[in-house]
Amino acid sequence: HRRLSENVRESISAVLLHVNSLEDPSEVENETTGPSTRRSTRKATAESKTKEANSKLEESSQENSQQSRLARRANISSVPMTDKEMMEAVLKSKTDLTAKQKKDVVDTFRNCDRNGNGSIATSDLKVALRALGFEPRKNDIKKILEKVDKSNSGRLNFNDFLTVIEMKLAEKDSKDEIQKAFNLFDKDHTGLITFQNLKQIASELGEELNDEEILEMITEADADGDGAVNQDEFFRIMKKTSLY
């Protein structure tokens, strides 16, 4: 990154120097100024303007860096919420939790807030979610942080954390519904949805599907090619088709 910044700085300096030199009176040749004098003048002018341009770019870079840091900090609550305030936030949220679960959310956040500044490190999010009974994957955490930590501050305040909990609960509800649907298809409780299972369900629901259409449904979801659909494959196809 440093090399890229230097290259950009040099390029901008060169452009500014070229533009300014075209308008500089010292560049206008006249009868009283010899070639040697003009070269010296151009060199001195170039060095002076290059130095000035670099100085301005450096100041601009520092200012942008400072603004970026301030923007990241703005995402973090400067005054830590009290336990009462956090509980009130939980009550106002879209989470359908028991009294104990609500207290667990507050306690978990408090335990992960090591500095007591009202925020937790994004690196602790996975541990916090596991403490609350979730089993997030590494890729899940990455997707979550892209949504709740858009400024890439590396910190989450309690409201951010609560948003994550809402997302995970909604995901859990969706999984529960998909599991119920899978169990409906898996009539013989083998952990697989077979051609015969689909054909039977289609008949019971009055759906007019021929064997070719049923086989096509199986093939679409059957990632491992074993001729049947397991729970993971069923979940994947439900999400892909936005049925849940």
MIDOSE-1310 file (N, C-alpha, C; in nm, 2 decimals, decimal comma, always signed):
residues 244
hrrl	+0,08/-0,12/+0,00/+0,00/+0,00/+0,00/+0,09/+0,13/+0,00; +0,20/+0,12/+0,07/+0,28/+0,23/+0,08/+0,34/+0,27/-0,06; +0,38/+0,16/-0,13/+0,44/+0,19/-0,26/+0,34/+0,25/-0,36; +0,21/+0,20/-0,35/+0,11/+0,25/-0,43/+0,08/+0,40/-0,40
senv	+0,08/+0,43/-0,27/+0,06/+0,57/-0,23/+0,17/+0,66/-0,28; +0,29/+0,61/-0,28/+0,41/+0,69/-0,33/+0,39/+0,71/-0,48; +0,36/+0,61/-0,55/+0,34/+0,62/-0,69/+0,23/+0,72/-0,73; +0,12/+0,71/-0,66/+0,01/+0,81/-0,68/+0,06/+0,95/-0,65
resi	+0,13/+0,96/-0,54/+0,18/+1,10/-0,50/+0,27/+1,16/-0,61; +0,36/+1,07/-0,66/+0,45/+1,12/-0,76/+0,38/+1,16/-0,89; +0,28/+1,08/-0,93/+0,21/+1,10/-1,05/+0,13/+1,23/-1,04; +0,06/+1,26/-0,93/-0,01/+1,38/-0,91/+0,08/+1,50/-0,91
savl	+0,20/+1,48/-0,84/+0,30/+1,59/-0,84/+0,34/+1,63/-0,97; +0,37/+1,53/-1,06/+0,41/+1,55/-1,19/+0,31/+1,63/-1,27; +0,18/+1,59/-1,26/+0,08/+1,65/-1,33/+0,06/+1,80/-1,29; +0,06/+1,82/-1,16/+0,05/+1,96/-1,11/+0,17/+2,04/-1,15
lhvn	+0,29/+1,98/-1,15/+0,41/+2,05/-1,19/+0,40/+2,09/-1,34; +0,35/+2,00/-1,42/+0,34/+2,03/-1,57/+0,24/+2,14/-1,59; +0,13/+2,13/-1,53/+0,02/+2,23/-1,55/+0,07/+2,37/-1,51; +0,13/+2,37/-1,39/+0,18/+2,50/-1,33/+0,29/+2,56/-1,42
sled	+0,38/+2,47/-1,47/+0,49/+2,52/-1,54/+0,45/+2,59/-1,67; +0,34/+2,55/-1,73/+0,29/+2,61/-1,85/+0,25/+2,75/-1,83; +0,21/+2,78/-1,71/+0,16/+2,92/-1,68/+0,26/+3,00/-1,61; +0,38/+2,95/-1,58/+0,48/+3,02/-1,51/+0,56/+3,12/-1,60
psev	+0,56/+3,25/-1,56/+0,63/+3,35/-1,64/+0,77/+3,31/-1,67; +0,84/+3,24/-1,57/+0,98/+3,21/-1,59/+1,01/+3,12/-1,70; +0,90/+3,05/-1,75/+0,92/+2,96/-1,86/+0,91/+3,03/-2,00; +0,87/+3,15/-2,00/+0,86/+3,22/-2,13/+1,00/+3,27/-2,17
enet	+1,04/+3,22/-2,29/+1,17/+3,25/-2,34/+1,17/+3,39/-2,39; +1,28/+3,46/-2,36/+1,29/+3,60/-2,42/+1,44/+3,62/-2,46; +1,47/+3,73/-2,52/+1,60/+3,75/-2,58/+1,71/+3,77/-2,47; +1,67/+3,80/-2,35/+1,77/+3,83/-2,24/+1,80/+3,71/-2,16
tgps	+1,73/+3,60/-2,18/+1,75/+3,48/-2,10/+1,80/+3,37/-2,18; +1,92/+3,32/-2,14/+1,99/+3,22/-2,22/+1,94/+3,08/-2,18; +1,97/+2,98/-2,26/+1,93/+2,84/-2,24/+1,97/+2,79/-2,10; +2,10/+2,82/-2,06/+2,15/+2,77/-1,93/+2,07/+2,83/-1,82
trrs	+2,04/+2,96/-1,82/+1,96/+3,02/-1,72/+1,82/+2,97/-1,71; +1,76/+2,94/-1,83/+1,63/+2,89/-1,83/+1,62/+2,75/-1,77; +1,72/+2,67/-1,80/+1,73/+2,53/-1,74/+1,74/+2,54/-1,59; +1,82/+2,63/-1,54/+1,84/+2,64/-1,40/+1,71/+2,69/-1,33
trka	+1,64/+2,78/-1,40/+1,52/+2,83/-1,35/+1,41/+2,73/-1,34; +1,40/+2,65/-1,45/+1,30/+2,54/-1,46/+1,33/+2,44/-1,35; +1,46/+2,40/-1,33/+1,49/+2,30/-1,23/+1,45/+2,35/-1,09; +1,49/+2,48/-1,06/+1,46/+2,53/-0,93/+1,31/+2,54/-0,91
taes	+1,24/+2,58/-1,01/+1,09/+2,59/-1,00/+1,03/+2,45/-0,99; +1,08/+2,35/-1,06/+1,03/+2,22/-1,05/+1,05/+2,16/-0,91; +1,17/+2,18/-0,86/+1,20/+2,12/-0,73/+1,11/+2,19/-0,62; +1,09/+2,32/-0,63/+1,01/+2,39/-0,54/+0,86/+2,34/-0,54
ktke	+0,81/+2,33/-0,67/+0,67/+2,29/-0,68/+0,65/+2,14/-0,65; +0,75/+2,06/-0,67/+0,73/+1,92/-0,64/+0,73/+1,91/-0,49; +0,81/+1,98/-0,42/+0,82/+1,98/-0,27/+0,68/+2,03/-0,22; +0,63/+2,14/-0,28/+0,51/+2,19/-0,23/+0,39/+2,10/-0,25
ansk	+0,39/+2,04/-0,37/+0,28/+1,94/-0,40/+0,28/+1,82/-0,31; +0,40/+1,77/-0,29/+0,42/+1,65/-0,20/+0,37/+1,69/-0,06; +0,40/+1,81/-0,01/+0,37/+1,85/+0,12/+0,21/+1,86/+0,13; +0,15/+1,91/+0,03/+0,00/+1,92/+0,03/-0,06/+1,79/+0,03
lees	-0,01/+1,70/-0,05/-0,06/+1,56/-0,06/-0,04/+1,49/+0,08; +0,07/+1,51/+0,14/+0,10/+1,45/+0,27/+0,00/+1,50/+0,37; -0,03/+1,63/+0,37/-0,13/+1,69/+0,47/-0,27/+1,63/+0,44; -0,30/+1,62/+0,31/-0,43/+1,57/+0,28/-0,45/+1,42/+0,32
sqen	-0,34/+1,34/+0,30/-0,34/+1,20/+0,34/-0,36/+1,19/+0,49; -0,29/+1,27/+0,57/-0,30/+1,27/+0,71/-0,44/+1,31/+0,76; -0,50/+1,41/+0,69/-0,63/+1,45/+0,73/-0,73/+1,35/+0,70; -0,72/+1,28/+0,58/-0,81/+1,17/+0,54/-0,80/+1,06/+0,64
sqqs	-0,68/+1,03/+0,68/-0,66/+0,92/+0,78/-0,73/+0,95/+0,91; -0,71/+1,07/+0,96/-0,77/+1,11/+1,08/-0,93/+1,11/+1,07; -0,98/+1,16/+0,96/-1,13/+1,15/+0,94/-1,18/+1,01/+0,94; -1,10/+0,92/+0,88/-1,14/+0,78/+0,87/-1,14/+0,72/+1,02
rlar	-1,04/+0,75/+1,10/-1,04/+0,70/+1,24/-1,16/+0,76/+1,31; -1,19/+0,88/+1,29/-1,31/+0,94/+1,36/-1,44/+0,88/+1,32; -1,45/+0,85/+1,19/-1,57/+0,79/+1,14/-1,59/+0,65/+1,20; -1,48/+0,58/+1,22/-1,49/+0,44/+1,28/-1,53/+0,45/+1,42
rani	-1,47/+0,55/+1,49/-1,50/+0,57/+1,63/-1,65/+0,61/+1,65; -1,70/+0,68/+1,55/-1,84/+0,73/+1,57/-1,94/+0,62/+1,57; -1,90/+0,50/+1,52/-1,99/+0,39/+1,52/-2,00/+0,32/+1,66; -1,91/+0,36/+1,75/-1,90/+0,30/+1,88/-1,96/+0,40/+1,99
ssvp	-2,05/+0,35/+2,07/-2,11/+0,44/+2,17/-2,00/+0,48/+2,27; -1,99/+0,62/+2,28/-1,88/+0,67/+2,37/-1,92/+0,65/+2,52; -2,05/+0,64/+2,55/-2,09/+0,62/+2,69/-2,14/+0,47/+2,70; -2,08/+0,39/+2,78/-2,13/+0,25/+2,79/-2,27/+0,25/+2,85
mtdk	-2,35/+0,16/+2,80/-2,49/+0,14/+2,84/-2,49/+0,07/+2,98; -2,58/+0,10/+3,06/-2,60/+0,03/+3,19/-2,67/-0,10/+3,16; -2,67/-0,19/+3,26/-2,74/-0,32/+3,24/-2,89/-0,29/+3,22; -2,94/-0,20/+3,29/-3,08/-0,16/+3,27/-3,11/-0,11/+3,13
emme	-3,03/-0,03/+3,08/-3,05/+0,02/+2,94/-3,03/-0,09/+2,84; -2,94/-0,18/+2,86/-2,93/-0,29/+2,77/-3,05/-0,38/+2,77; -3,10/-0,41/+2,89/-3,22/-0,49/+2,91/-3,34/-0,42/+2,84; -3,35/-0,29/+2,85/-3,46/-0,22/+2,78/-3,45/-0,23/+2,63
avlk	-3,32/-0,23/+2,58/-3,30/-0,24/+2,44/-3,34/-0,38/+2,39; -3,31/-0,48/+2,48/-3,35/-0,62/+2,44/-3,50/-0,63/+2,43; -3,57/-0,57/+2,53/-3,72/-0,58/+2,54/-3,78/-0,51/+2,41; -3,71/-0,41/+2,36/-3,77/-0,33/+2,25/-3,73/-0,40/+2,11
sktd	-3,64/-0,50/+2,12/-3,59/-0,56/+2,00/-3,69/-0,66/+1,95; -3,66/-0,72/+1,83/-3,75/-0,82/+1,77/-3,72/-0,96/+1,81; -3,65/-0,98/+1,93/-3,61/-1,11/+1,98/-3,72/-1,17/+2,06; -3,76/-1,29/+2,03/-3,86/-1,36/+2,12/-3,79/-1,45/+2,21
ltak	-3,74/-1,39/+2,32/-3,66/-1,47/+2,42/-3,73/-1,47/+2,56; -3,69/-1,57/+2,63/-3,74/-1,59/+2,77/-3,66/-1,48/+2,85; -3,71/-1,46/+2,98/-3,64/-1,37/+3,07/-3,50/-1,41/+3,09; -3,47/-1,54/+3,11/-3,34/-1,59/+3,13/-3,25/-1,56/+3,01
qkkd	-3,30/-1,59/+2,89/-3,23/-1,57/+2,77/-3,19/-1,42/+2,75; -3,28/-1,33/+2,78/-3,26/-1,19/+2,77/-3,14/-1,15/+2,86; -3,15/-1,20/+2,98/-3,04/-1,17/+3,08/-2,91/-1,23/+3,03; -2,91/-1,35/+2,97/-2,79/-1,41/+2,91/-2,73/-1,32/+2,81
vvdt	-2,81/-1,26/+2,72/-2,76/-1,17/+2,62/-2,68/-1,05/+2,68; -2,74/-0,99/+2,78/-2,68/-0,88/+2,85/-2,55/-0,93/+2,92; -2,56/-1,04/+2,99/-2,44/-1,09/+3,06/-2,32/-1,13/+2,97; -2,36/-1,19/+2,86/-2,26/-1,23/+2,76/-2,19/-1,11/+2,70
frnc	-2,26/-1,01/+2,67/-2,20/-0,89/+2,61/-2,11/-0,82/+2,72; -2,16/-0,82/+2,84/-2,08/-0,76/+2,95/-1,95/-0,83/+2,97; -1,96/-0,96/+2,97/-1,84/-1,05/+2,99/-1,73/-1,03/+2,88; -1,78/-1,00/+2,75/-1,69/-0,99/+2,64/-1,64/-0,84/+2,63
drng	-1,71/-0,75/+2,70/-1,66/-0,61/+2,70/-1,55/-0,60/+2,80; -1,43/-0,64/+2,76/-1,32/-0,65/+2,85/-1,27/-0,52/+2,91; -1,28/-0,41/+2,83/-1,23/-0,28/+2,87/-1,34/-0,20/+2,94; -1,46/-0,25/+2,94/-1,57/-0,18/+3,00/-1,61/-0,05/+2,93
ngsi	-1,58/-0,04/+2,80/-1,61/+0,08/+2,72/-1,73/+0,08/+2,64; -1,81/-0,03/+2,67/-1,94/-0,03/+2,60/-1,94/-0,10/+2,46; -1,83/-0,17/+2,43/-1,82/-0,23/+2,30/-1,73/-0,36/+2,31; -1,75/-0,45/+2,22/-1,67/-0,58/+2,22/-1,60/-0,59/+2,09
atsd	-1,49/-0,66/+2,09/-1,41/-0,68/+1,97/-1,48/-0,77/+1,88; -1,48/-0,75/+1,75/-1,54/-0,84/+1,65/-1,48/-0,98/+1,66; -1,35/-0,98/+1,70/-1,29/-1,11/+1,71/-1,35/-1,20/+1,82; -1,42/-1,13/+1,91/-1,49/-1,21/+2,02/-1,63/-1,25/+1,99
lkva	-1,68/-1,21/+1,87/-1,82/-1,23/+1,84/-1,85/-1,38/+1,84; -1,76/-1,46/+1,78/-1,79/-1,60/+1,77/-1,80/-1,67/+1,91; -1,72/-1,63/+2,00/-1,72/-1,68/+2,14/-1,85/-1,64/+2,20; -1,89/-1,51/+2,18/-2,02/-1,46/+2,24/-2,14/-1,54/+2,19
lral	-2,14/-1,57/+2,06/-2,25/-1,64/+2,00/-2,26/-1,78/+2,05; -2,14/-1,84/+2,06/-2,14/-1,98/+2,11/-2,19/-1,99/+2,26; -2,16/-1,88/+2,34/-2,20/-1,88/+2,47/-2,35/-1,87/+2,48; -2,42/-1,82/+2,38/-2,56/-1,81/+2,37/-2,63/-1,93/+2,30
gfep	-2,55/-2,03/+2,27/-2,61/-2,15/+2,21/-2,60/-2,16/+2,06; -2,54/-2,06/+1,99/-2,53/-2,06/+1,85/-2,40/-2,13/+1,80; -2,40/-2,18/+1,68/-2,28/-2,24/+1,63/-2,24/-2,18/+1,50; -2,19/-2,06/+1,50/-2,16/-1,98/+1,38/-2,03/-2,04/+1,31
rknd	-2,04/-2,04/+1,18/-1,92/-2,08/+1,11/-1,84/-1,95/+1,08; -1,71/-1,97/+1,04/-1,62/-1,86/+1,01/-1,68/-1,77/+0,90; -1,74/-1,84/+0,80/-1,79/-1,76/+0,69/-1,92/-1,68/+0,73; -1,99/-1,74/+0,83/-2,11/-1,67/+0,88/-2,07/-1,55/+0,95
ikki	-1,97/-1,55/+1,03/-1,92/-1,44/+1,10/-1,88/-1,33/+1,01; -1,81/-1,36/+0,90/-1,77/-1,27/+0,80/-1,89/-1,19/+0,74; -1,99/-1,27/+0,70/-2,11/-1,21/+0,64/-2,18/-1,12/+0,74; -2,19/-1,16/+0,86/-2,25/-1,08/+0,97/-2,18/-0,94/+0,98
lekv	-2,05/-0,95/+0,99/-1,97/-0,83/+1,02/-1,98/-0,73/+0,90; -2,00/-0,79/+0,78/-2,01/-0,70/+0,66/-2,14/-0,62/+0,67; -2,24/-0,67/+0,75/-2,36/-0,60/+0,76/-2,37/-0,50/+0,88; -2,31/-0,55/+1,00/-2,32/-0,47/+1,12/-2,20/-0,38/+1,15
dksn	-2,08/-0,41/+1,09/-1,96/-0,33/+1,11/-1,92/-0,28/+0,98; -2,00/-0,20/+0,91/-1,97/-0,15/+0,78/-1,85/-0,05/+0,77; -1,82/+0,01/+0,89/-1,71/+0,10/+0,89/-1,58/+0,03/+0,92; -1,59/-0,10/+0,94/-1,47/-0,19/+0,97/-1,39/-0,14/+1,09
sgrl	-1,47/-0,10/+1,19/-1,40/-0,05/+1,31/-1,34/-0,15/+1,40; -1,39/-0,28/+1,39/-1,34/-0,39/+1,47/-1,40/-0,39/+1,60; -1,51/-0,31/+1,62/-1,58/-0,31/+1,75/-1,73/-0,31/+1,73; -1,80/-0,37/+1,82/-1,95/-0,37/+1,81/-2,01/-0,32/+1,94
nfnd	-2,10/-0,22/+1,94/-2,16/-0,17/+2,06/-2,28/-0,27/+2,09; -2,35/-0,24/+2,19/-2,46/-0,34/+2,23/-2,57/-0,35/+2,13; -2,61/-0,23/+2,07/-2,71/-0,23/+1,97/-2,67/-0,32/+1,84; -2,54/-0,31/+1,81/-2,48/-0,39/+1,70/-2,50/-0,54/+1,74
fltv	-2,46/-0,57/+1,86/-2,46/-0,71/+1,91/-2,61/-0,76/+1,91; -2,70/-0,67/+1,95/-2,84/-0,71/+1,95/-2,89/-0,74/+1,81; -2,84/-0,66/+1,71/-2,88/-0,68/+1,57/-2,83/-0,82/+1,52; -2,71/-0,86/+1,57/-2,65/-0,99/+1,53/-2,74/-1,10/+1,59
iemk	-2,78/-1,08/+1,72/-2,87/-1,18/+1,78/-3,00/-1,20/+1,70; -3,06/-1,09/+1,66/-3,18/-1,09/+1,58/-3,16/-1,17/+1,45; -3,05/-1,14/+1,39/-3,02/-1,21/+1,26/-3,01/-1,36/+1,29; -2,94/-1,40/+1,39/-2,92/-1,54/+1,42/-3,05/-1,61/+1,46
laek	-3,13/-1,54/+1,53/-3,26/-1,60/+1,57/-3,35/-1,62/+1,45; -3,35/-1,52/+1,36/-3,43/-1,53/+1,24/-3,38/-1,65/+1,15; -3,25/-1,67/+1,15/-3,19/-1,78/+1,08/-3,23/-1,91/+1,14; -3,23/-1,92/+1,27/-3,27/-2,04/+1,35/-3,41/-2,07/+1,32
dskd	-3,50/-1,97/+1,32/-3,64/-2,00/+1,29/-3,66/-2,05/+1,15; -3,58/-2,00/+1,06/-3,59/-2,05/+0,92/-3,54/-2,19/+0,91; -3,44/-2,23/+0,98/-3,39/-2,36/+0,98/-3,49/-2,46/+1,04; -3,56/-2,41/+1,15/-3,66/-2,50/+1,21/-3,77/-2,53/+1,12
eiqk	-3,81/-2,43/+1,04/-3,92/-2,44/+0,94/-3,88/-2,54/+0,83; -3,76/-2,53/+0,79/-3,71/-2,61/+0,68/-3,70/-2,76/+0,73; -3,66/-2,77/+0,86/-3,65/-2,91/+0,92/-3,78/-2,97/+0,92; -3,88/-2,89/+0,96/-4,02/-2,95/+0,96/-4,07/-2,99/+0,82
afnl	-4,03/-2,91/+0,72/-4,07/-2,95/+0,59/-3,99/-3,07/+0,54; -3,87/-3,08/+0,58/-3,79/-3,20/+0,55/-3,85/-3,33/+0,61; -3,89/-3,32/+0,74/-3,95/-3,43/+0,81/-4,08/-3,47/+0,74; -4,15/-3,37/+0,68/-4,28/-3,40/+0,61/-4,25/-3,49/+0,49
fdkd	-4,15/-3,46/+0,42/-4,11/-3,54/+0,30/-4,05/-3,67/+0,33; -3,97/-3,67/+0,44/-3,90/-3,80/+0,48/-4,00/-3,89/+0,56; -4,09/-3,94/+0,49/-4,20/-4,02/+0,56/-4,15/-4,15/+0,63; -4,05/-4,21/+0,57/-4,00/-4,33/+0,63/-3,88/-4,31/+0,73
htgl	-3,85/-4,18/+0,76/-3,75/-4,14/+0,86/-3,61/-4,20/+0,84; -3,57/-4,20/+0,71/-3,43/-4,25/+0,68/-3,33/-4,14/+0,68; -3,38/-4,01/+0,69/-3,28/-3,90/+0,68/-3,26/-3,86/+0,54; -3,34/-3,92/+0,44/-3,32/-3,89/+0,30/-3,46/-3,87/+0,24
itfq	-3,47/-3,78/+0,14/-3,59/-3,77/+0,06/-3,57/-3,84/-0,07; -3,64/-3,95/-0,09/-3,62/-4,03/-0,21/-3,73/-4,00/-0,32; -3,71/-4,06/-0,44/-3,80/-4,04/-0,55/-3,94/-4,08/-0,50; -3,95/-4,20/-0,43/-4,08/-4,25/-0,39/-4,14/-4,15/-0,29
nlkq	-4,06/-4,09/-0,20/-4,11/-3,99/-0,10/-4,18/-3,88/-0,17; -4,11/-3,82/-0,27/-4,16/-3,71/-0,35/-4,29/-3,75/-0,42; -4,29/-3,86/-0,48/-4,40/-3,91/-0,56/-4,53/-3,92/-0,47; -4,50/-3,98/-0,35/-4,61/-3,99/-0,26/-4,67/-3,86/-0,21
iase	-4,58/-3,77/-0,18/-4,62/-3,63/-0,13/-4,70/-3,56/-0,24; -4,65/-3,57/-0,36/-4,71/-3,51/-0,48/-4,85/-3,56/-0,50; -4,87/-3,69/-0,48/-5,00/-3,75/-0,49/-5,09/-3,71/-0,38; -5,04/-3,70/-0,26/-5,13/-3,66/-0,15/-5,17/-3,51/-0,16
lgee	-5,09/-3,43/-0,22/-5,12/-3,29/-0,23/-5,20/-3,26/-0,36; -5,22/-3,36/-0,44/-5,29/-3,34/-0,56/-5,21/-3,28/-0,67; -5,08/-3,28/-0,66/-4,99/-3,22/-0,76/-4,97/-3,32/-0,88; -5,00/-3,28/-1,00/-4,98/-3,37/-1,11/-4,84/-3,36/-1,17
lnde	-4,75/-3,44/-1,11/-4,61/-3,44/-1,15/-4,58/-3,58/-1,21; -4,52/-3,58/-1,33/-4,48/-3,71/-1,38/-4,34/-3,75/-1,33; -4,30/-3,87/-1,36/-4,18/-3,92/-1,31/-4,06/-3,84/-1,35; -4,06/-3,79/-1,47/-3,95/-3,71/-1,52/-3,93/-3,58/-1,44
eile	-4,05/-3,52/-1,41/-4,04/-3,39/-1,33/-4,00/-3,42/-1,19; -4,04/-3,53/-1,13/-4,00/-3,56/-0,99/-3,85/-3,59/-0,99; -3,80/-3,66/-1,09/-3,66/-3,70/-1,10/-3,58/-3,57/-1,12; -3,63/-3,47/-1,19/-3,56/-3,35/-1,21/-3,55/-3,27/-1,08
mite	-3,65/-3,28/-1,00/-3,65/-3,21/-0,86/-3,54/-3,27/-0,78; -3,53/-3,41/-0,78/-3,43/-3,48/-0,70/-3,29/-3,44/-0,75; -3,27/-3,44/-0,88/-3,14/-3,41/-0,94/-3,09/-3,27/-0,91; -3,18/-3,18/-0,91/-3,15/-3,04/-0,88/-3,09/-3,02/-0,74
adad	-3,14/-3,09/-0,65/-3,10/-3,08/-0,51/-2,99/-3,18/-0,47; -2,98/-3,29/-0,54/-2,88/-3,39/-0,51/-2,74/-3,36/-0,54; -2,67/-3,29/-0,45/-2,53/-3,25/-0,48/-2,43/-3,36/-0,48; -2,45/-3,47/-0,40/-2,35/-3,57/-0,40/-2,39/-3,69/-0,49
gdga	-2,50/-3,68/-0,57/-2,53/-3,77/-0,67/-2,57/-3,91/-0,63; -2,62/-3,92/-0,50/-2,66/-4,06/-0,45/-2,80/-4,09/-0,48; -2,87/-4,00/-0,56/-3,01/-4,03/-0,60/-3,11/-4,00/-0,50; -3,07/-3,93/-0,39/-3,17/-3,89/-0,28/-3,12/-3,76/-0,23
vnqd	-3,20/-3,69/-0,15/-3,17/-3,56/-0,09/-3,16/-3,57/+0,06; -3,04/-3,53/+0,11/-3,03/-3,53/+0,26/-3,06/-3,40/+0,31; -3,05/-3,38/+0,44/-3,09/-3,26/+0,51/-3,02/-3,13/+0,46; -2,89/-3,15/+0,45/-2,80/-3,03/+0,40/-2,84/-2,99/+0,26
effr	-2,86/-3,09/+0,17/-2,90/-3,06/+0,04/-3,04/-3,00/+0,03; -3,13/-3,04/+0,11/-3,26/-2,99/+0,12/-3,26/-2,84/+0,17; -3,18/-2,82/+0,27/-3,17/-2,68/+0,32/-3,11/-2,59/+0,22; -3,01/-2,64/+0,15/-2,95/-2,56/+0,04/-3,04/-2,52/-0,07
imkk	-3,12/-2,62/-0,11/-3,21/-2,59/-0,23/-3,33/-2,50/-0,18; -3,37/-2,51/-0,06/-3,48/-2,42/+0,00/-3,43/-2,28/+0,00; -3,30/-2,26/+0,04/-3,25/-2,13/+0,05/-3,22/-2,07/-0,09; -3,18/-2,16/-0,18/-3,15/-2,12/-0,32/-3,27/-2,07/-0,39
tsly	-3,38/-2,14/-0,36/-3,51/-2,10/-0,43/-3,59/-2,00/-0,35; -3,54/-1,96/-0,24/-3,60/-1,86/-0,15/-3,74/-1,90/-0,10; -3,75/-2,03/-0,09/-3,88/-2,08/-0,04/-3,89/-2,06/+0,11; -3,78/-2,04/+0,18/-3,78/-2,01/+0,32/-3,68/-1,90/+0,35
